[in-house]
Amino acid sequence: MADISKGVRSFSIGTGISRILGLVREQVFAYLFGAGTATDAFNAAFRLPNLLRDLFAENALSTAFVPVLTAQKEKSKEAMNRFASNILNTLLLVVGISTVAGMLFSPWLAKIIAPGFGGVPGKTALTAKLAAILFPFLLFIALAAWAMSYLNTEGEYFILSVAPAFFNVVSIAVPIALYAHFRNRGMDPIFGMAVGVTAGGVIQFLGQLPRIRKRGFRYTPFLSFRDPEFRRAMALFLPVAVGLSSSRFNIFINTLLISLLAEKSITWLNYAYRIFFTPLGLFGMAVGTVALPTFVKFIQQGRTDDLRATLFDSLKMVLFLTVPTSAVIAFLAHPLTSVIYEHGKFTAADTAATAAMLALYMIGVPFASALRNVAGVFYAYGDARRPMVASFASVGTNVALNLALMHVLGYRAFPLSASVATVVNIGLLCLWLPKKIGPFSSRPLARYAGLLTLGSLAGGAASWGSYRGLSLLLGTGLPVKIANVILSGAAGLLVFYAVCRAAGVAEVRDYVKRFLKI
């Protein structure tokens, strides 16, 4: 079994910096713009390049790129760089064309993705203009994902995880700097947010280039769709892209449906998602990203026992990291949302709606985090078909639940449906997992997860009780609320640890020691 805790620790530290800055960016966004017509238009416009983002960047690219690049690295640095250059040139060509097309056709795309906006004068037109500014973000974030995948293969986890911090710094500074500029010219200041996002994507890519060069990458003007290694990567990429396109289609449908609900709904959903993605990105993506190259190596060496042991260790690790943090965030959803967002134009009513969605989102965090590890085994084996099928089943579940519940639960239906759909996705993959790694008993993992859940519920309840008690004692001013949320969250995690130790969950002590190097 490989100990991936060191890589996870480095990735989590870098991601933590990025996520903190990401929340600051959302605070700035909420303070300057609150929730309303402009923010709805921005979030819908941003969904347009994001529909293609996962296809050309991040998940699909790294899933197909890293296994083949790892194999090429074993041959020679020259072979590795030749293949990496081929992928880079392909991205420049294909994503470049897609970006230009998106900019040109943004007026029509805006009408398709948010038909409910047509009832508000100027809202669809604003969405289209914002989309035209945002589409270049797609190209540069794809190039940034290529760079991150290269560094992942080289065992560089801190730099690739902290790279999004470059994006966040720029996307914070630009809208602040341009706010008065657009307002004085009679334009909506929300345009500054769009400019900041695109500029941030540029910096996120450029910021990684020095480290890639130091790691030995040398560009080659090589472009060949017939290259055997390129075809091997495409054989994995295409099913992954199809599977991800189903999830992107899911987001498209969700945007369409939620645009039919009360105004601000899509903005509340976006704000809640940003907090939801913090533990998922901080821990779930960290473990999955670090584990994938290890899975590939064990499969190439025929070490199935080590693969199985590392998989279950990674699953226990990711559950240890996400179950208690998700519970604490869910119990503290309202004060946490208030501390982060309730400033400027963001009202108490906006906080209540966003917090309700956040609590429902947090149900799915441990499942979504574990999903990356389980799916990683299939991808490491070159099997993208089963994850694709599971993804389609998940999308079907999500759409069906949203249609059934949106007029009953309103905007709350969307995070709840997303959480249930994630359970369906990982459930199907776990049923098929023995075909890859051989028979195994799921009882020890299920017992471990159950004890973590009990400890986390106790910790979450303790954090809520602590917050309530300290609020009565100290008051509710903003500095006090910030300190209260931090102290109450820490108290909840300590209670979680104590309950798990009392229940005999030895792994929690082991993981604490491994992460803190005790």
Summary of the structure (lengths in Angstrom):
residues: 518
radius of gyration: 22.5
end to end distance: 20.3
largest distance: 69.6
contacts: 1917
relative contact order: 0.11
helix: 85%
strand: 0%
